[in-house]
Amino acid sequence: MPAYHSTFLASTADTHLVGNMAILPLRTKYRGPAYPSNDDYDIIDEILDLYRANSFFRNFEIKGPADRTLIYGILFVSQCLTQLKSTTNADEAMRILNTLAVSPFSVPGDPMFPMNSLYMPPKDRNELDFLRGYLSQFRQELAARLIARIYAENSSAPNKYWLAFTRRKFMNKQL
């Protein structure tokens, strides 16, 4: 059974590339270089929808630049879930994941980035700064929407069905 790929592979009108990673529009409240999305469904919604299904796969065939953005998002969601415990309430989770989202992180092309074999580095310093800003905004929005999903029913404890995926490693990698 093949893994689930991004539905944004076909949309090239709004797609900008840095290296070989798609910079897709976001519906976000955080400041950054991302293009605003007019759609109700963006890449962050897709990552949250496909995370649990794709986390079972050790291999993932990349079909386009949007899949690279999907992979990065899935790996970040996995990193977020490992930071949460079953006793963490929603306010504390927001603090933890916001800190994680804005803390220094490696981007494609950095020596510490775990998947440099799949991602091309940015061409120059401007693209690197743009990518770092986009990924920072991307990570903040993804963390906020993840919290909204896993604390939808109960703000005092996360959904146990989401936390059950903390042991899974998508593609045997982590950020």
N, C-alpha and C positions, 0 to 999 in steps of 0.2 A: 504494500500500500504506500503510495507516495505521500510526501509531506504536503501541507497546504501552503500555497504560494500567495503572494500579494496580488490583490485585484488591481493595484495601481500600475501594473506592468504595462498595460495597454495605454494608459493616459500619459501622453508625452507633451501635451500643451502646457501644463503647469510645472513640468519637471525640469529642474536645474541639476546639473551634475557637478560634484566636487570629487575629483579622483574618478572613481566609478561607483560612488554612492549617490543615490537620488536624494535631492533636497526637495521634499514634498511640502505642499501647503498644510498649515495646521490651524485648527480652531483653538486658539489659546488666549489666556488672559495674561501671560507672562511676556515681558519685553524681550525682543530679540530679532534676528534677521529673517525669521521664517515668513513666508508669504502667507497672508490671511486666506483661509479656506472659506468658500461660500457654501460648501456641502455640509450636510448633517453628519456624514461619515468620512473620517480622515484616517490617516495611517495609524494614529494612536488607538482609535477604536478597533481597527483591524488587528493590531498587535494584541490587545486585550482579549479580543474574540478568539484569536488563533493560538494564544500562548499555551493553554493546557493541552490542546491537541498536538501541537508541534513539539512540545517538550518531550514526547516519547521517542522522537526520531534522533538517531545518532548521525545520520547522513542527510544532507539537504542539498539538492541540486539548485544552483542559483540560475534563474532564468532571466534576470535583468537587474538593473540598479535598484529598483524598489524592493527586491528581495534582500539586498544588502542592508537597507534601512530596517526592514522587518527583522532580520537576524540581530542587528544591534539592539533593537527594541526588546526582543525576546530575552536576550542576554541581560539587559538592564532590569527587566521585570524579575528575572530570576535572582539577580543581585539584591533587589529590593525585598523580595520575599524572605531571603535568608537573614535579613536584618530584623525581621519582625518575629515576635514570640506570640504564643497563644494568649498571653496575659496583657499584651500591649493594647491600650485603648486608641481610639481614633486620633485624638489630639497629640499624643505622644508619637504615634506612627507618622503623622504629618511632619512633626519636628525632625524625626529620624530620617525620613525619606527626603525631605527638603535639604537637609544637610548633605546627604549622600548625593543628591542631584547636582548641587553646586560645588561640592568639594572637587579639588583638582583630579582630573581624569585624563587618561591617554586617548588619543584619537588615531585614526589610521595614519600610518607613517611613523608614529613614535616607536622607539625601540621596545617599549613595554606593552604595546597594544597586542593582545593575544591572537589576533586573526589577521596579521599583516599579509599573509599569503593570499587572502581573499579580497583585500582592499588595496587599491592604489593610493599612494600618498597624494596630498594636494600639490598642485604645480608650484605654487609660490607662497610667500608669507601671507598675502591677502586672502588667498583661498583657505589657508590654514586657520587664520583668525575667524573667517566667515564660518568654517566648519565647526570650530570650537564654540562659537556663539550659538549656532544652530543647534548643536548637540546639547548645549546647556539648557536652552529653551525647551528642546524636545524632552530632555530628562525631567525637567521640572513639571511640565504638563503631564507626562506619562505617570510620574509619581502621584500627582494630584488625582488623576482619573483612576489609578489603581486603588488608591485609598477609598475613593467614592464607591468603587465596586466591591471591595472586600469588607467594607464596613456598612454596606447598604441596609442590612437587616438589624444590626446591633452595633452601636458605637463603642461598646465597652470591650468587645472581643472580635477579632477578625474571623472571617468565614473559614472554617476548618477545611473545606474542600479546596480553597486556594492555598492554604499553608501546607497541604499534603504534597504539593509539588516542589517544595524546597529541596527535597533530596534528588530531584531530577536535574540533569545537566543537558541542556540542548546542545547537540553536536559535541558532547564531552568538553565543552568550553565554558569559561566564565570571564566576566570583565575584570 
